[in-house]
Amino acid sequence: MVLMVGSLVVALLVLFWLWSILKTTFQTALLVAIVVFALQWLTGLGPLEVMGAIRQQIVDQFIERKPDRPPESGKSLRFGREYPVVF
C-alpha cells in the first residue's frame, strides 16, 4: 500500500513538472510568434525576405569568410615540401 501511494505521489510530481514545462514552452512560442507577426506587420517584410537575410548572414560569416589579416612572408614553417604553414 505504501509503495502504491509513493508511486502515485511521484507520478503526480512528474505530471505537474511536465505541465509546467509545456506551459512555459507554449507561452514562449506564442510570444515569439506575436513578436514575429508584429515586426512583419510593422516593417512589411515577409518570411522570404527575413530568411534571405538570415541565409546571407550565414554565408557571409561562415562560408565566404576572409582571413582577418594577410600572412606575413617571413614567418612560415614548412611541413614537407609542398605545404607551407603560416603563423
N, C-alpha and C positions, 0 to 999 in steps of 0.2 A: 504494500500500500504506500509506504514512504517513497519507494522508488518511482512509483507512478506519479505521485504528487510532485516529486522533484523533477521528473522529466517534463511534466506539464508546465511547471514554472520556467524551466529552461526554454521550452518551445515558445511560450508566451514572450519571454525576453527577446528571443531571436526574432519573433514576429514583429514586435514593436521596434526593434533595431532596424529591421528591413523596411518597415513602413516609414521610419524617419529618413532613411537613405533615399528611398523612392520619392518621398515628398520633396526633399531638398533637390533632387535631380530634376524633377518636373518643374519646380519653381525656377531653377537656373535656366533650364531650356526655354521656358516661357519668357523669362527676362531677356535672354539673348535674342529670341525671335522678335520681341517687341522693339528692342533697340535696332535690330537689322531692318525691320519694316519702317521704323521711324526715320532712320537715315536714308533709306531708299525713297521714302516719300518726300523728305525734305530736300535731298540733293538731286533727285531724278535719275539716279544711277540704277541700272538694273543688275541682276545677278551676273550676267555675262561680262559687264564692264568690271565688276568687283573681282570676279575670278580671273579675268585677264590681267588686272593689276597685280593680283597675288602671284599669278604664274610668272609675270615679268620680273617681279622682285626675286622669286626663287631662281630664275635663270640668271639674273644679274649677279646675285650673290654667290651662288654655288656652282653653276655650270661654266660661265664665262668669266671666272674670277681671274683678274690680272694680278701679277705679283706686286707686293707692296713697294718694293724697291728693286732697281736693276742689280744684277750680281756684280760684285767687284771683281775686276780682272786679275788682281794679284793674289787673291786668296782662294785657290782651288786645290783640291786634293784629287788624286786620280786613283780609282779602284779599277784595276785592269788597264787596258789601253784605250778603250773607246768611250768610256762614260765618265766625264769629269763631274765631281760633286762640288758645288759652290756653296760656301757658308757666308 
